[in-house]
Amino acid sequence: MKQSVSAIFAVTLLLAGCGNPPQRAQVAPLSGPPAAVHVQSVALAAPPEPCTGVFAAHDLDHTTATPRPVARMFEGNGAGVAIGDLDDDGWLDVVLAHSHGAATLLWNTGDLHFRAERLPQHDTRAVSLVDVDGDGRLDIVFTRRLAAPSYWHNTGDPAARFTPELLPNVARPAYAMAWGDLNGDSALDFVAASYDAELLTAQGNSFLMGPGAGVYVYTRSGERFVPLQLAHKSQALTLALFDLNHDAQPDILVGNDFATPDQYWVRQNDGWAAMQPFSATSHSTMSFDSGDIDNTGQPVLFATDMKPYDKGVATLAEWQPMMSEMWSPVPLGDPQIVENVLQVPGATGFRNQAYARGVDATGWSWSGEFADLDNDGWLDLYVANGMIEAELFNYLPNGALVEQNQALHNDGAGHFVPMPQWGLGSARSGRGMAIADLDGDGDLDIVVNNLNAPSQLFENQLCGGASLAVDLRWPGSKNTRALGAAVQLRTGTAAYSRMVRAEAGYLSGLPARVQFGFPAGETPRQLLVRWPDGAVSQVAAPTPGTRLTITRE
């Protein structure tokens, strides 16, 4: 007998836990052997006047469209987006994947003007902008629906900027990926995982009789990658590198769809050991993100799932037939719950506090990411929502569950509050999403890759607080953007922590540029960088309203 939607939600509320937020402790400065750096500073642009107090929505020249008017099966999964400075002109560019058409590169020419270039690359899901070969230029890597990842090498030549090449020794299909230095040799490695349900649907017996895909670690060795298979099967919608055991090293997290449990591995000597660090996990994990939401120096982990943000009769009526058809009772002892989870570290391990902090229900949630959207010093949360599938929602017009994206404000007391007044409630069925300062004015803008509707850029016109942006360069390393570095800004009253990462959310890539927001009255006193090899650099009294490029000597 299958459960009703109301019964499932009642059970998940009981399992979620309602613990109080942890007490904020004094954050210790980053420590390690010193590393000399050279610092360049560029002033950020002034915010637009007058400030409107909302985000202004702009359509972008890209639409991820399904091959038929109403998506069927995994056509409804959409694609990702990534942001990074591909031509080193200081402006962050945008790459939008397309699962059934051409990917789009939007060259940022300044002041939110973009020049569109179609890439001769179809069949793409995730996208990352990383310096694969360590030559100092950002390359483009896509995962694909039914094949191995594709690699577009940045030549640096404006006339022929990108050339398609093979990722050497990478042959298995992958849906999600995450990049970082996984073995401490200062070269970029990556993890890739397959979405077996889509492969089986498309390939049938050939997939069943073949070698499969699963989860692979690809370690860089000279000019090649050395594959290591961690799991023969997966239903991965998302991957993340996150420090599970607090040893300052990246561990591997695989977020699986359906009822397949998520998978976790920690680095152990020269290999990887499977573990289960959480007592409660999301049921159909669609994205991961992490961030220091309490300003304690300890990042939390957020995973998105499917739970309506509105409990009204009309909304539950839209969800009820689908839920009754899809879900069976969760087996006794299974940690999976049908809602978002927020894993908060404590003295005895991680505890799910999503319900207590107001982030358990954000809709049919694909990409969820933390960012300080109003420059008040606290990380907020934005979630892209919606679903389109002909059979799953055959009782709804156009097979679409229409929902608004959700913006939640961090109130500074450990709780998140919906902020519809920010104007971020698009209902275009968002999938991939990335957040960055695209106009260089010191506040964070948002790009969402929608399904069957134009992608959107949400221009931040809140104009509050102050900010500081930081780019790291490590020319003596093959990890030239210092992925995995920890950056801490200390003021007279607080400490703010960020990690340099390549991915976040659903199938999407972040710029290596990190940004700190803080109240306008605070005075930055010290910026600390702990590089991936453990060395620490200090910059005294950084100036608010600037972008620093910190180059290790």
N, C-alpha and C positions, 0 to 999 in steps of 0.2 A: 504494500500500500504506500503510495507516494504522499509526501507531506504537502500541505498548502503553504503558500507564501507566508501567511501570517504565522504559521507554526514554525517555519524555518527561522523567521526573524526572532521569534520568542526564544528559541533555543540559542541562537547566536548571541543574543544579548546576555544570556546567562553565562555563556562561555567567555565573553569578551573581557570581563573584569572591569572594575571601576576604581582602580587605585588612584590615590592622590598623586599629583605631579611631584617629582623629586625636589628636595630642597636645593637651591642653587648654592654651589660651593665656590670658593675663590679659585679662579682658573689659573693653574701654574703656567708660567711662560714655557714656550718650547725650548728644549735643551738638546745639546749635541756639540760636537767639535765645530769650531768656527769655519765659515767659508766666505772668502772675499767676493764682493759683487761690485758691479758698476750699475748706477741707477740713472735712468733718464726719465724726465717728467714732462708730460704734455697736459695743458689745461683742457678740461672738459668744456663742452659748449654750454651756454646758458639755457635753462629750460624755457619752453615756449611761454609767451605771455599773451593774454592772461591764462593762468592755470584754470582748467575746467573742472578739476576734481574727479575726472573719469578717464577711462581708456577710450581713445578714438579708434574705431575699427576701419581698416583699409583692406580691400581685396588685393590679393597677389595674383600674378600671372601664372597660375598653376592650378589645375584641378585633377585630383586623383579620382578617376571615373571607373566604374565597374563596366565589364564588357556587355552587360545587359541592363535595362532600366532599373530593375530591382535585383540587388545582389543575391547570389545563391552561395550557400556554404561559406567557404573561407574568403570569397570575394569581399565579404563585408568587413574583413579585418583591416583594410586600409594600409597605410604606409607611414613612414617616419619622416623626420626633418632634422637637419643638423646645421649648426652655425659656427663659423670660424673665418679668420682672415686669410683667404686663399691667395691673395696677391700682395700681402704685406704692405698695404697702403694705409693701415690703421683702421679701416672700416670693416666691420664684420659682415661677411657674405652669408648667403642662405642656400642650402641644397635641399630640395624636396624630392623624396622618392615617389615612385608610382608603380603599383603592383601590376598594372596591365597596360602601361603606356610609357612615354619618355619621361625620364627624370628631368628636373629643371634646376639650373644653377642661376640664382639671382645675384648678379654682381652689384654690390652696394656702392653707389657713386656719391653718397652723402645726402644728408637731409631727407632720409627716407625715400630716396629715389633709387630704383633698381633697374638694371638691364638684364632681361631674361635671355638665357642661353639654354636650348634644349640639348641634353646629352644623348648621344646615340646608345642609350642604355635603357632597356625595358626590363620588366619583371623584377622590380626591386622592392624590398621590404624595409629593412633597417639601413641607416646611413651614419657613418662616422667620419669625421674629418681629423685625421691623425697623420703625423710624420712617420710613415711606415719604415722608410729606409734611413732615417736619421740625417737627411741632407739639409735640414733646416726649413723645408717647405711642407705645408700641409697637403696631404693627398686625400683622395676620396675613396672610401670603401663602402660597398653596398652588400648586404645579404640579398638573396633572391628566393623566390617562392620554391623553386624546384632544383636549384643548382648550387654549386659552391660560390662563395663570395667573389665579387669582382673588384678589381683594383685599378684605379685611375691615378697614374703617377703624375705628379706635378713637376713638369720640366723646368718651370721658371721662365719659359719663352712666351711672351704675350701673344705671339702669332699662333702658337700651338701649345697651349698651356697644359693640357692633359692628354696622356696617351694610355690606352688600355694595356695592362700587363697582367701576368699571372702572379698570384701570391704563391711563391714556390713551395710545392709540397702540400698545398691545401686543396683537397679534392672533394670533400664530403659536403652534402647540402647543409645549409645553416639558415635559420630564421632570425635568431638574435645573436648579438655579439657584444663583447666588452674588451677594451684595450687597456693595457698597463704593463709595468715591469713586474712580472710574476716570479722571477727567480733572482732578483737583485743584481743583475749584470749590466744594468743601465741601458738595455735595449728593449724595444717594445715587443711584448708578446700579446696574445689575445685568446679569449675563450669564445667558442661558438657552439650553439645548440640548435637542434632541429625541432620542427613542429611536425611530428610523425603523422598526425591526423590528416594534414593537408597532403603530405607525401603519399599516404596510402590512398586517399581519394583520387589523386591524379594518376598514380602509377600502378595501383592495384597489385596484382600478383608479382610484378617485377620488383616492387618494393618489399613485399613479404619474403620473396626468395633471395633478395639481394643482401649486401652486407649491412644495411641499415645506416644510421647516422648517429644520433645521440649527442652526447656532450664531449667536446674535445678541447684540450688545452694545446695551443700552438706556440711553442717556445722558439724564439729567434736564436739561430745558431749560424753565424756568418751571414751568407746571402739566402739562407733557406729557413723554413720553419719545420720544427720537429713535432709531429702530432702525437698526443697521448690521449687515448680514449678513456674518459672517466665513467661514462654510462653508455650502454648500447641503445637505450631508448630515452626519449624525452618528448614532452609536449610544451616546449619552451615558447612562451610569448615574450619573455624578458630575461635579461642577465644583469648582474651587478657585481662589482668588486667592492667589498665592504669588510672592514676588520671585525671579525666575529669574536676573536679571543684576545683582543686588546694587546697584540704584540707589535703594532705599528706596521703590519704587513697585510697586503690585500688577500682576502679569502674570496671564494667563488660562491655565488648564489644564483640558482636557476629557478625562475618562477614558472610553474607549469599550469597549463589549462586543464579544464575538466576536473575530475577527482584525483588526478595524478599528484601525489605529494610533491611539494617543492624539494629541491636538492641543494645540499650545502657541503662544501669541502674546505678544509683549512690546510694551510701549508705545513708539512711535517717533514723535517730533514730535507731530503731531495725529492719528496713526492707529495701526494695529496691524500688526506684522510677524510672520509665521509663523517658527518656529524649531524645531529638534530638539536640546534640551540634554542628552539622556540616551543613553548607549550601550546600555542595557538597560532595558526597560519591562515591566510586567505585560501579559499576553496579553488577559485579559478584565477590565479595570479596573473594580472595583465601588465603591471609595471612595478618597478622599484624606484625609490629615491631615498636619499639620506641627507641629513642636515642637523646642525646644532640649534634646535628650536628653542632651547631654554637658556642659551648662552652660558652653558656649564663647561664647554669644551668636550662634551660627550655627544657624538651624533646619534640620532635615532634612525630607524629604518621604517619606511612607509611602503606598504603594498596595496595596490588597488584591486577591487573585485566588483561585484554587482549587488547593490542594495539601494533601493530608491531613497532619495533624499526627502521626498514628500510622502507622507503616510495618509494622504487624503484618499477618499473612496475612488475617485476617478483614476488616480495614479495606480493604486493597487489593482484596479480592474484591468489596466493595461499590462501589468506584470503577471497577474494570476495564471492565465492559461499557459504561458511559457514556463513559469516556475513549476506548475503541476506536472507538466510534460517532461521537464528536464531532470528534476532532482529527486533522488531517493533518499531515505534516511541515512544519515552519516553513521558509519559503523562505530560501535563503542570503542573508545580509545583513539579515534582518528582526530588529530588536532585541527583539521580544516573547518573553517566557519565561513559562511556566505556573507562576507562583508570585508571592508578594508581593515587592515591591521596596522598598528603603530607599535613597533618594538622599541621599548625604552630600556636602556641598560640600568641595572641596579647592582646592589651588593651581592645578590644571589643569582644573577643572570638577567635575561631579558623578560619583560612583562608587557603584554599587549594592553595599551592604554588608549586605543582608538576611540572607544565609546566614551570614556571619561573626558577626553579632550575634544570631542565633537567632530571627529573625522571618520567615523565608522561607515557613514552612509553618504555617498556623493553621486549615486546613480549607477548606470552601466558605464563604469569608469575605465577608460583606457590609460591615458597618460596623466600621472599626478606628480607634480614637482614643487619643491620648496624654493622660495625666493623672497627677498625683502622688497615687496612691491611698492611700499610707501616710504622707504628710507627712514624707518623709525628704530632700526636696530634689531628687529625681530623677524625671523623668517616666516612668511605667509605661505599659503598653499593654493595652487591652482590645479584644477582637474578638468580634462577634456572628456566629454560624455556623448553617448548616443549609440544606437545599433540599427543596422539595416540588414535584414535577411528574409527572403521570400517565404520560406517554410516556417521558420521559427516564429515569425510575427505575421502569419498569413491572415490574421484577424484584424490587423491594423492597416490603415491606408498606406500604400506603397511599401508594405513590409517594414515600416520604420517605427522604432521606438524613439520618439522625439523628446529630447531632454536638453536642458540648458547646462552649459559648462558651469562649474562651481568655483567661485573665488572665496577663500576663507582667510580672515584676518587673524593674525596671532595677537592676542590681547596683552601679551607680556606676562601673563600669569599661568601660562601653560595650557591655555584653551583657545580653540579656533572658532571664530564667529563668522557666519555667512555675510558677505559684503556685496549684495546685488547692486548697491548704489555705485559700485566701481564701473559698471557697464561692461562686464566681462561675460555675461550670460548668453553667449552665442548658442544657437540651437542647430548648428549645421553638421552635426554628427562628427565631432572631432576625433582624431586618432593620434598621430604623432604630434609632439609639441616640444618647443625649445624656448628658453628664456634668456635674453641678453640685451644689452644696451645698444640698439642698432643705429641710433642717431647721435650717439656720443654726448648726450646731455646730462648724464649722471643718474638716470633712473632706468629701470629694466622694462623692456618691451617684450611682447610675447608673439610667437609665430605658431599657428596651428595648421596642420595638414588635414583638412576635412575630407570627407568621402562624398563624392557626387555633388560637390559644391566648391566654389573657389576657396583656396587657402586664404587665411587671414593673418594680418599683422595688427596687433593691438598696441597702439602708441600710448605710452604712459604719459598722462597729463595731470598726474596727482601733484607733482612738484613739491613734495614736502621733504624735510630733513636735508642731510648732506650725504656725500658718498666719496668713495675712493676705489679706483679700479687698478688691478695688478696683472701684468703679464710677466711670466717667468720665461727666461731663455737659458738653456744649458748647452752651449755649443760644444763643450768637450765631451758630450754624451750622445749616444744614439737616441736617448729620450729627450729630444731637444725642447719640448714644452713642459718638461718636469711633471708628467702625469704621476699622480700619487703624492705630490708634495702637499704639506699642510701649511696654511698661511693664517697667521693670527694678527689681528689689529687690536692694540691695547690703547684705551683712552684713560682719562682720569677716573672714570666711573664704571667701565665695563671692558670685557674682552670678547671679541667676535672671531669665530673660527670658520674657515672654509677649507675645502679640499679641492685640488686641481684634478678634474675628471674629464673623461671623454664622452661619457654617456649618462643619461638619466631618463626616467620615464619609459614610455613605450616606443621602442625601435628608434630612439632619437639621440642626437649628439649635442653636447654642450661645448661652447668655446672653452679653451684652456684659460681664458681671461676670467679672473674671479672679481667679484664686486662686493664691497662692503657698504651698507647703508647704516646711518647712525643719526641721532638727533642733531639738529643744527648747532645746539649749544655745546656739544662735546668737542674736546680737543684731542686729536690723535697724538699720542706720545711715542708710540713705537710700533713698527711693523716687523714681525718675525716670520721667517721662512724656514721650515724644516724640509730640506731637499729629500728626494727619495732614498738617497744613500745615508741619511741620518745627520748630515752636516746642517748647521744652522747659520743663517745670515740675519743681520739686523739693519733696519733703516730707521733712523731717529726722526721724530717729528714730521711724518709725511703730511703734505699739504692737502686739505680737503678740496674736492673738486678737481682732482688731477688723475691722470692715468700714468702709473709708474711701469716702466719696463726694467725689470731687475735681471741683469745678465751675470751669471756666475763666471768668475775669472779662473 
